[in-house]
Amino acid sequence: FQGTNANGTSRLAHLVLPGATYAEKEGTFANFEGRVQRFWRAVSPLGQSLPDGEILVRVAHALGHDWRPRGSEELFRELAGAVPAFAGLSYRDLGEPGRLAALPPKVDQ
């Protein structure tokens, strides 16, 4: 289990990888209207919890891969270069209000 809170699934897990909450890491997210926003770490991760990217790199190392840790800005640059909806967006230029991504329109169900 990899997550931020103990629950029924984590209690059944053979291995628990405690993840940092949004307040304990930095990065970006795209909200419901397609606005990409940055968030900044407010507090240090508690206990043994780690940001998701660091957990992924540690798991890769345990499996014999030579992945290197990358920061949020570098990961966002790769995302913007690989996903057309994020093309032209810059991590540094997102600012407080964020920027609209060219996400596909929502489909009503």
C-alpha positions as CSV (number, residue, x, y, z in Angstrom):
1,F,0.0,0.0,0.0
2,Q,1.2,3.5,-0.8
3,G,-0.8,6.3,0.5
4,T,-1.2,9.0,3.1
5,N,-3.7,7.6,5.6
6,A,-4.2,4.3,7.3
7,N,-7.4,2.5,6.1
8,G,-8.9,-0.9,5.5
9,T,-6.6,-1.4,2.5
10,S,-3.4,-0.4,4.3
11,R,-4.3,-2.8,7.2
12,L,-4.4,-5.7,4.7
13,A,-1.1,-4.7,3.0
14,H,2.1,-6.7,3.4
15,L,4.1,-3.6,2.7
16,V,3.1,0.0,3.6
17,L,4.9,2.9,1.9
18,P,3.8,6.1,3.7
19,G,3.2,9.0,1.3
20,A,3.5,12.6,2.1
21,T,0.3,14.7,1.9
22,Y,-0.2,17.6,-0.4
23,A,0.9,20.0,2.4
24,E,4.2,18.0,2.7
25,K,5.3,18.2,-0.9
26,E,5.4,20.5,-3.9
27,G,4.1,20.1,-7.4
28,T,1.2,20.8,-9.7
29,F,-2.3,19.6,-10.3
30,A,-5.0,20.3,-12.9
31,N,-8.4,21.1,-11.5
32,F,-11.8,20.4,-12.9
33,E,-11.7,23.3,-15.3
34,G,-8.3,22.4,-16.6
35,R,-6.4,25.1,-14.7
36,V,-2.9,23.8,-13.8
37,Q,-1.9,25.2,-10.4
38,R,1.3,24.9,-8.3
39,F,1.3,24.1,-4.7
40,W,4.2,24.5,-2.3
41,R,5.3,22.5,0.7
42,A,4.0,24.0,3.9
43,V,5.5,21.5,6.4
44,S,8.1,18.7,6.4
45,P,6.7,15.2,5.9
46,L,5.9,13.4,9.1
47,G,7.6,10.3,10.3
48,Q,8.8,8.1,7.4
49,S,6.5,9.5,4.8
50,L,8.0,10.6,1.5
51,P,6.8,12.4,-1.6
52,D,5.4,10.0,-4.3
53,G,8.3,10.6,-6.7
54,E,10.8,9.7,-4.1
55,I,8.9,6.5,-3.2
56,L,8.8,5.6,-6.9
57,V,12.6,6.1,-7.3
58,R,13.3,4.0,-4.2
59,V,11.1,1.2,-5.4
60,A,12.8,1.3,-8.8
61,H,16.2,1.1,-7.1
62,A,15.0,-1.9,-5.1
63,L,14.1,-3.5,-8.4
64,G,17.5,-2.9,-9.8
65,H,16.8,0.2,-11.9
66,D,19.2,3.2,-11.9
67,W,16.6,5.9,-11.8
68,R,17.7,9.3,-10.4
69,P,15.5,11.5,-8.3
70,R,14.0,14.4,-10.2
71,G,12.4,17.6,-8.9
72,S,8.9,18.8,-9.5
73,E,10.0,21.4,-12.1
74,E,11.9,18.8,-14.2
75,L,8.9,16.4,-14.1
76,F,6.6,19.2,-15.2
77,R,8.9,20.1,-18.1
78,E,8.8,16.5,-19.2
79,L,5.0,16.4,-18.9
80,A,4.6,19.7,-20.9
81,G,6.9,18.2,-23.6
82,A,5.0,14.9,-23.8
83,V,1.3,15.8,-23.3
84,P,-0.2,18.1,-25.9
85,A,-2.7,19.6,-23.4
86,F,0.3,20.9,-21.4
87,A,2.4,22.2,-24.3
88,G,3.7,25.7,-23.8
89,L,3.1,25.7,-20.0
90,S,6.1,26.5,-17.9
91,Y,6.4,25.5,-14.2
92,R,7.8,28.8,-13.3
93,D,5.2,30.8,-15.2
94,L,2.2,29.1,-13.5
95,G,2.1,31.6,-10.7
96,E,-0.6,31.8,-8.0
97,P,-3.7,31.6,-10.3
98,G,-2.3,28.9,-12.5
99,R,-2.8,28.6,-16.3
100,L,-5.4,26.9,-18.3
101,A,-4.3,23.7,-20.1
102,A,-5.8,22.6,-23.4
103,L,-7.6,19.6,-21.9
104,P,-10.2,17.8,-23.9
105,P,-13.8,18.8,-23.2
106,K,-15.6,17.0,-20.5
107,V,-18.2,14.4,-21.6
108,D,-21.5,14.6,-19.8
109,Q,-22.8,11.2,-18.6
